[in-house]
Amino acid sequence: MTRVFSGVKPTGHLTLGNYLGAVRRWVREDQYRADALFSVVDLHALTVEHEPARVRRLSRQAATLLLAAGLDPKRSTLFVQSHVDEHARLSYLLECTATDGEMRRMIQYREKAARERGRGGSVRLSLLTYPVLMAADILAYATDEVPVGDDQAQHVELTRDLAVRFNQRYGHTFTVPRATRPAVAARVMDLQDPTAKMGKSEGGGPGVVHLLDEPDAVRRKVMRAVTDSGRDVVHDPAGRPGLANLLEVLAACTGGGDPAELAAGYSSYGAVKRDVAEAVVELLRPVRERHAELVADPSYVDGVLREGAARARAVARPVVDRAYRAVGLLPPV
């Protein structure tokens, strides 16, 4: 069976963008068609200044939300990255395979490093090397497919390059993965800045809808969304990105087809916003309700993560042990 790996970083509260862009596909497709592993990649949250208690809290919340969204621990493996030592073990071997130039060419490193310096902060070495840890996340499981958006495609290409280079130097050790994208990518933009992706890492704001937002908060954010100038309702991502974003969210939430066709049924921006708000509220309602049930039963979530880590470890350890032997390290006695 094809093996799929994907992860979510606990650097903020999961958003509508995370759900429509990735999580829903994991729930509806990947866990049924593949041997799927999903990880809360908490080690990646340490690459910038962070609050330890918040990382722990968001890690648990992310795992609970993935279960609430519909991940079935009987069909897929859900675990926390730091609970499986093989990620860190393999990361160092891949650091010894990667080059400084490769790391410094990574687009996200350049953007995040510039942002940190702009704030007057220092740039951690881990921010430079975290794409290697991401490669270890993938290669440790002999992963065939990595579902990604455009912003992560470069990381999968690096992973492929490192796997091929390691295999050529030390003998065949790793499966070379491929990036996959959904047929229709739901790329949700910030409601207040439709030129920027709706992200969770920058603390949110009035343009970000979180999965645990109360219905009234969702409605308020959608009704205040930027919708550009003009009166007629058309789907024009280049000319009217705010309105286009709302129409695309409506299509994604309702399965209503093409956003341009949806636009033809409206005569005002207000009507679009009202329908988007209600569609988002109804989409998130069962997730919020199931999340509340799971929070009330923490032992269940603990059990899922414990069993998930054990299964993940059983898959990763032979791969990483093989890499240690291949690179020339003396086996323990």
C-alpha positions as CSV (number, residue, x, y, z in Angstrom):
1,M,0.0,0.0,0.0
2,T,1.2,3.5,-0.8
3,R,2.5,5.3,2.3
4,V,1.6,8.9,3.0
5,F,3.2,11.2,5.6
6,S,2.0,14.7,6.6
7,G,2.3,16.9,9.6
8,V,1.0,20.0,11.3
9,K,3.2,22.4,13.3
10,P,1.8,23.6,16.7
11,T,2.7,27.2,16.3
12,G,-0.8,28.5,16.4
13,H,-4.5,27.5,16.5
14,L,-5.6,25.5,13.5
15,T,-7.5,27.6,11.0
16,L,-10.1,27.2,8.3
17,G,-7.2,27.4,5.8
18,N,-5.5,24.4,7.4
19,Y,-8.8,22.4,7.4
20,L,-9.8,23.1,3.8
21,G,-6.3,23.1,2.4
22,A,-5.0,19.9,4.1
23,V,-6.9,18.3,7.0
24,R,-10.1,17.5,5.1
25,R,-8.2,15.7,2.4
26,W,-6.4,13.6,5.0
27,V,-9.8,12.7,6.6
28,R,-11.7,12.1,3.4
29,E,-9.1,10.5,1.1
30,D,-5.6,9.8,2.4
31,Q,-6.5,7.7,5.5
32,Y,-8.7,5.4,3.3
33,R,-6.5,5.0,0.3
34,A,-3.0,4.7,1.9
35,D,-1.0,3.7,4.9
36,A,-1.2,7.2,6.3
37,L,0.9,8.7,9.1
38,F,0.0,12.1,10.5
39,S,2.2,13.9,13.0
40,V,2.1,16.9,15.2
41,V,5.6,18.1,14.4
42,D,6.3,19.9,17.6
43,L,10.1,20.0,17.2
44,H,9.6,22.4,14.3
45,A,7.9,24.8,16.7
46,L,11.2,25.4,18.4
47,T,12.9,27.1,15.5
48,V,11.7,30.5,16.8
49,E,11.2,32.2,20.2
50,H,8.4,30.2,21.9
51,E,6.6,29.7,25.2
52,P,7.1,26.1,26.3
53,A,3.7,25.8,28.0
54,R,2.0,27.1,24.8
55,V,3.8,24.6,22.6
56,R,2.6,21.8,24.8
57,R,-0.9,23.2,24.8
58,L,-1.1,23.7,21.1
59,S,0.4,20.3,20.4
60,R,-2.3,18.6,22.3
61,Q,-5.0,20.8,20.8
62,A,-3.8,20.0,17.3
63,A,-3.9,16.3,17.9
64,T,-7.3,16.6,19.4
65,L,-8.6,18.7,16.5
66,L,-7.3,16.2,14.0
67,L,-9.3,13.5,15.7
68,A,-12.3,15.8,15.9
69,A,-12.0,16.4,12.2
70,G,-12.3,12.7,11.5
71,L,-8.9,11.1,11.6
72,D,-9.6,7.5,12.6
73,P,-6.7,5.9,14.7
74,K,-7.8,2.5,13.4
75,R,-7.2,3.6,9.8
76,S,-4.2,6.0,10.2
77,T,-1.4,6.6,12.6
78,L,-1.5,9.9,14.6
79,F,1.4,10.8,16.8
80,V,3.6,13.6,18.2
81,Q,7.0,14.0,16.4
82,S,9.1,14.3,19.6
83,H,7.7,11.0,20.9
84,V,9.6,9.2,18.2
85,D,13.4,9.6,18.6
86,E,14.1,8.5,15.1
87,H,13.2,11.9,13.7
88,A,16.1,13.6,15.6
89,R,18.4,10.6,15.0
90,L,18.0,10.7,11.2
91,S,18.0,14.5,11.1
92,Y,21.7,14.6,12.0
93,L,22.7,12.1,9.3
94,L,20.8,14.3,6.7
95,E,22.6,17.4,8.0
96,C,25.8,15.6,7.1
97,T,24.3,15.0,3.6
98,A,22.9,18.5,2.9
99,T,25.0,21.5,2.1
100,D,25.0,25.0,3.5
101,G,24.1,26.5,0.2
102,E,21.0,24.3,-0.1
103,M,19.8,25.5,3.3
104,R,20.3,29.1,2.6
105,R,18.5,29.0,-0.7
106,M,15.3,27.8,1.0
107,I,12.6,30.5,0.4
108,Q,11.0,30.1,3.8
109,Y,14.3,30.4,5.6
110,R,15.0,33.7,3.8
111,E,11.6,35.1,4.6
112,K,11.4,34.0,8.2
113,A,15.0,35.0,8.9
114,A,14.3,38.5,7.5
115,R,11.2,38.7,9.6
116,E,13.1,37.8,12.8
117,R,15.9,40.3,12.1
118,G,13.2,42.9,11.4
119,R,11.9,42.4,14.9
120,G,15.3,42.8,16.3
121,G,15.6,39.1,17.2
122,S,18.4,36.6,16.5
123,V,18.0,33.8,14.0
124,R,18.3,30.4,15.5
125,L,20.5,27.8,13.7
126,S,17.5,25.4,13.8
127,L,15.6,27.8,11.5
128,L,18.3,27.2,8.9
129,T,18.4,23.4,9.3
130,Y,14.7,22.6,9.9
131,P,14.1,21.6,6.3
132,V,16.5,18.7,7.0
133,L,14.4,17.7,10.0
134,M,11.4,17.9,7.7
135,A,13.2,15.6,5.3
136,A,13.9,13.2,8.2
137,D,10.2,13.2,9.1
138,I,9.4,12.0,5.6
139,L,12.3,9.6,4.9
140,A,12.2,7.8,8.2
141,Y,8.9,6.2,7.1
142,A,9.8,5.1,3.6
143,T,7.2,7.6,2.5
144,D,5.8,7.4,-1.1
145,E,3.7,10.5,-1.1
146,V,3.7,13.9,0.7
147,P,0.5,16.0,0.3
148,V,1.7,19.6,0.1
149,G,0.7,23.1,-0.9
150,D,2.8,25.3,-3.1
151,D,4.7,26.8,-0.1
152,Q,6.0,23.3,0.9
153,A,6.9,22.0,-2.5
154,Q,10.5,23.2,-2.3
155,H,11.0,21.2,1.0
156,V,9.9,18.0,-0.7
157,E,12.3,18.6,-3.6
158,L,15.1,19.0,-1.0
159,T,14.0,15.7,0.6
160,R,14.1,14.0,-2.8
161,D,17.6,15.4,-3.4
162,L,18.9,14.2,-0.1
163,A,17.4,10.8,-0.5
164,V,19.0,10.3,-3.9
165,R,22.4,11.7,-2.7
166,F,22.4,9.4,0.4
167,N,21.5,6.4,-1.7
168,Q,24.2,7.1,-4.3
169,R,26.9,7.6,-1.6
170,Y,26.0,4.8,0.8
171,G,23.8,2.4,-1.1
172,H,20.1,2.2,-1.4
173,T,18.5,3.2,1.9
174,F,15.6,5.6,1.4
175,T,12.5,5.6,-0.7
176,V,12.5,8.7,-2.8
177,P,9.1,10.4,-2.1
178,R,7.0,12.5,-4.4
179,A,4.9,15.6,-3.7
180,T,1.1,15.3,-4.4
181,R,-1.4,18.1,-4.7
182,P,-5.2,17.8,-4.5
183,A,-7.0,18.1,-7.9
184,V,-8.6,21.3,-6.6
185,A,-6.4,23.1,-4.1
186,A,-8.4,25.0,-1.5
187,R,-6.0,27.9,-0.8
188,V,-7.8,30.1,1.8
189,M,-6.6,33.7,2.0
190,D,-6.7,36.1,5.0
191,L,-10.1,37.8,5.1
192,Q,-8.5,41.1,5.8
193,D,-5.5,40.7,3.4
194,P,-6.6,38.5,0.5
195,T,-3.0,38.6,-0.9
196,A,-1.7,36.6,2.1
197,K,-2.5,33.0,3.0
198,M,-4.7,32.5,6.1
199,G,-2.0,31.3,8.5
200,K,-1.9,30.2,12.1
201,S,1.7,31.2,13.0
202,E,1.5,34.9,13.4
203,G,-1.1,35.0,16.1
204,G,-4.2,35.3,14.0
205,G,-6.3,38.4,13.7
206,P,-9.6,39.6,12.4
207,G,-8.9,37.9,9.0
208,V,-8.2,34.4,10.4
209,V,-11.0,32.0,11.2
210,H,-9.9,29.3,13.7
211,L,-11.5,25.9,13.9
212,L,-12.6,26.6,17.5
213,D,-14.0,30.0,16.9
214,E,-17.5,30.4,18.3
215,P,-20.2,30.8,15.5
216,D,-20.7,34.5,16.3
217,A,-17.0,35.1,16.0
218,V,-17.0,33.4,12.6
219,R,-19.9,35.4,11.3
220,R,-18.3,38.6,12.5
221,K,-15.0,37.9,10.8
222,V,-16.7,36.9,7.5
223,M,-19.1,39.9,7.5
224,R,-16.1,42.2,7.9
225,A,-14.0,40.6,5.2
226,V,-12.4,42.9,2.6
227,T,-14.3,42.6,-0.7
228,D,-12.6,45.2,-3.0
229,S,-14.3,47.9,-5.0
230,G,-17.2,47.3,-7.5
231,R,-20.8,46.2,-7.1
232,D,-21.3,43.3,-9.4
233,V,-20.5,39.9,-8.1
234,V,-17.8,38.2,-10.2
235,H,-15.0,35.7,-9.6
236,D,-11.9,37.6,-10.5
237,P,-8.9,36.5,-8.4
238,A,-6.6,39.1,-9.9
239,G,-8.9,42.1,-9.9
240,R,-11.0,41.3,-6.9
241,P,-9.1,38.9,-4.6
242,G,-11.2,39.6,-1.6
243,L,-14.5,38.6,-3.2
244,A,-12.8,35.7,-5.1
245,N,-11.5,34.4,-1.8
246,L,-15.0,34.4,-0.3
247,L,-16.5,32.6,-3.3
248,E,-13.8,30.0,-3.2
249,V,-14.4,29.4,0.5
250,L,-18.1,29.0,-0.2
251,A,-17.4,26.5,-3.0
252,A,-15.0,24.6,-0.8
253,C,-17.4,24.5,2.2
254,T,-20.5,23.5,0.3
255,G,-19.1,21.5,-2.6
256,G,-21.1,23.9,-4.7
257,G,-18.9,23.7,-7.7
258,D,-17.1,26.4,-9.6
259,P,-16.8,29.8,-7.8
260,A,-17.5,31.7,-11.1
261,E,-20.8,29.8,-11.4
262,L,-21.6,30.6,-7.7
263,A,-21.0,34.3,-8.4
264,A,-23.7,34.3,-11.0
265,G,-26.3,33.6,-8.4
266,Y,-25.6,36.7,-6.3
267,S,-26.4,40.4,-6.8
268,S,-24.7,41.8,-3.7
269,Y,-21.6,41.3,-1.6
270,G,-23.7,41.2,1.5
271,A,-25.5,38.1,0.4
272,V,-22.3,36.4,-0.5
273,K,-20.9,37.1,3.0
274,R,-24.0,35.9,4.8
275,D,-23.9,32.6,2.9
276,V,-20.2,32.2,3.4
277,A,-20.6,32.8,7.1
278,E,-23.3,30.2,7.6
279,A,-21.5,27.7,5.4
280,V,-18.3,28.0,7.5
281,V,-20.3,27.8,10.8
282,E,-22.0,24.6,9.6
283,L,-18.8,23.1,8.3
284,L,-17.0,23.7,11.6
285,R,-19.9,22.8,13.9
286,P,-19.3,19.0,14.1
287,V,-15.5,19.6,14.6
288,R,-16.1,21.9,17.5
289,E,-18.7,19.5,19.1
290,R,-16.4,16.5,18.7
291,H,-13.5,18.5,20.0
292,A,-15.4,19.3,23.2
293,E,-16.2,15.6,23.7
294,L,-12.5,14.6,23.3
295,V,-11.3,17.3,25.7
296,A,-13.7,15.8,28.3
297,D,-12.0,12.4,27.8
298,P,-8.2,13.1,27.8
299,S,-7.3,9.5,28.5
300,Y,-8.6,8.6,25.0
301,V,-6.4,11.2,23.3
302,D,-3.4,10.0,25.4
303,G,-4.0,6.4,24.3
304,V,-4.3,7.4,20.7
305,L,-1.0,9.3,20.8
306,R,0.8,6.5,22.8
307,E,-0.3,3.8,20.4
308,G,0.4,6.1,17.4
309,A,4.0,6.7,18.6
310,A,4.6,3.0,19.1
311,R,3.4,2.2,15.5
312,A,5.4,5.1,14.1
313,R,8.5,3.9,16.0
314,A,8.1,0.4,14.7
315,V,8.1,1.7,11.1
316,A,10.9,4.3,11.5
317,R,13.4,2.5,13.6
318,P,14.5,-0.2,11.0
319,V,14.8,2.5,8.3
320,V,17.0,4.8,10.5
321,D,19.0,1.9,11.9
322,R,19.7,0.9,8.2
323,A,20.9,4.5,7.5
324,Y,23.2,4.4,10.5
325,R,24.8,1.2,9.3
326,A,25.1,2.5,5.7
327,V,26.8,5.7,6.7
328,G,29.5,3.8,8.7
329,L,28.4,4.1,12.4
330,L,29.4,1.3,14.7
331,P,26.3,-0.6,15.8
332,P,25.6,-0.8,19.6
333,V,26.8,-3.9,21.3
